[in-house]
Amino acid sequence: MSDHFFVVTGGPGAGKTSLITELARRGFHTIPESGRAIIREEMQSGGDALPWADRMAYAERMLERDLRAYEDAQALSGLVIFDRGIPDILGYLTLCGLPLPPHVTAATRAARYNARVFLAPYWDEIFKPDTERKQTCAEAKATCAVMQETYTALGYQITELPRADIASRADFVCEQLAI
């Protein structure tokens, strides 16, 4: 387990990436979400490893990239903040009603993060779909709930982020990490 690795999870459009960007600006090591990068790459190349096409292929691409990011982050000193973690893939598969392959479950056991996980709750005022985020409000709420259930089932402790501006959210994370 890497006690200095912290995850920010939740549903789409809940402000995770904005928070990660602010934490990076404050000097933290941050690891971007793999899902959006994969969507951009697949859309540019005409591939189908997309959440609205081949969901299992999309999950496998996320797992490959997230495992590599986890391994690469081992070389970083100090705290590392991840925009989603490997357990998010289990949550995604659960949400989609897809089988949970044993190698994905094994990856969540092998690549552990700090027990404290930050959850960005669904927030109607800031949620908006875009070309890569096509979920409805109901799907975003369901995603948040599944991520909370998934991380809790894996033994993580959820700390919900306040519905507040980005600087206040970043201040909250820093306080929680006693920085």
WOWO-V730768 format. One record per residue. PHI is phi in whole degrees, 0 to 359 (NA if undefined). BURIAL is b if it has 9 or more other C-alpha atoms within 8 Angstrom, else e. Layout:
phi-><PHI | PHI>
burial-><BURIAL | BURIAL>
This chain:
phi-><NA | 250 | 297 | 266 | 259 | 241 | 250 | 248 | 231 | 143 | 277 | 291 | 71 | 258 | 94 | 298 | 293 | 298 | 295 | 301 | 299 | 293 | 295 | 296 | 299 | 276 | 104 | 283 | 286 | 229 | 241 | 289 | 295 | 281 | 303 | 294 | 296 | 295 | 300 | 300 | 297 | 293 | 294 | 291 | 268 | 78 | 283 | 239 | 280 | 230 | 294 | 253 | 231 | 259 | 297 | 292 | 297 | 299 | 298 | 296 | 295 | 297 | 300 | 302 | 290 | 292 | 295 | 295 | 295 | 298 | 296 | 297 | 292 | 301 | 279 | 275 | 262 | 84 | 287 | 233 | 251 | 259 | 275 | 78 | 234 | 302 | 300 | 301 | 293 | 300 | 299 | 299 | 298 | 298 | 302 | 277 | 72 | 266 | 296 | 260 | 300 | 305 | 291 | 287 | 299 | 297 | 296 | 290 | 279 | 280 | 255 | 264 | 248 | 304 | 298 | 274 | 240 | 269 | 249 | 272 | 288 | 303 | 219 | 304 | 295 | 249 | 288 | 206 | 293 | 212 | 292 | 255 | 250 | 255 | 290 | 276 | 302 | 298 | 293 | 295 | 298 | 297 | 298 | 301 | 297 | 294 | 295 | 298 | 296 | 297 | 295 | 298 | 297 | 272 | 92 | 275 | 254 | 272 | 244 | 281 | 285 | 289 | 278 | 210 | 297 | 300 | 298 | 293 | 297 | 296 | 300 | 299 | 300 | 299 | 297 | 295 | 271 | 57 | 250>
burial-><e | e | e | b | b | b | b | b | b | b | b | b | b | b | b | b | b | e | b | b | e | b | b | b | e | e | e | b | b | b | b | b | b | b | e | e | e | b | b | b | b | b | b | e | e | e | b | b | b | b | e | e | e | b | b | b | b | b | b | e | b | b | b | e | b | b | b | e | b | b | e | e | e | e | e | e | e | e | b | b | b | b | b | b | b | b | b | b | b | b | b | b | b | b | b | e | e | e | e | b | e | e | e | b | b | e | b | b | e | e | b | e | b | b | e | b | b | b | b | b | b | b | b | e | e | e | b | e | b | e | e | e | e | e | b | e | e | e | e | b | b | b | b | b | b | b | b | b | e | b | b | b | e | e | e | b | b | b | e | e | b | e | e | e | e | b | e | e | b | b | e | b | b | b | e | e | e | e | e>
